[in-house]
Amino acid sequence: MPNKRPGVKNEKQYEALKDKGMSKERAARIANSPGASKRGGQKSHSTSSSSSSKQGGTTAQKKALAAYNFRLREEDRYLGSVFVTPAGQRQVEAKTKAAYDACIKLGMSWQHGL
């Protein structure tokens, strides 16, 4: 093992993380964090996130949810503009409903972020 670095508390873990391909800065940050030796440098998983990439589900469900969220934003943008026509509004709402129905068809519910 190389000489001890002044800013690294857990030299063994630091070297292992560097061998895995982490940058020096990130490896040192993990090796110096409290309780990192118990977790092996992994996240503590104590925080929750509503991001679809961190929620469970298949790839198809994640793509369908992303498409639905995109359609919702498009609908909000369109309905917030001054150039709204009844035909255009129906068309935008139909696309949003189609994306929602695709999510439902994949067995998704409010638990998936709908």
Stockholm file with secondary structure:
# STOCKHOLM 1.0

chainA/1-114         MPNKRPGVKNEKQYEALKDKGMSKERAARIANSPGASKRGGQKSHSTSSSSSSKQGGTTAQKKALAAYNFRLREEDRYLGSVFVTPAGQRQVEAKTKAAYDACIKLGMSWQHGL
#=GR chainA/1-114 SS CCCCCTTCSCHHHHHHHHHTTCCHHHHHHHHHSTTHHHHTTCCCCCSCCCCTTTSCCCHHHHHHHHHHHHHHHHHHHHHTSSCCCHHHHHHHHHHHHHHHHHHHHTTCCGGGTC
#=GC SS_cons         CCCCCTTCSCHHHHHHHHHTTCCHHHHHHHHHSTTHHHHTTCCCCCSCCCCTTTSCCCHHHHHHHHHHHHHHHHHHHHHTSSCCCHHHHHHHHHHHHHHHHHHHHTTCCGGGTC
//
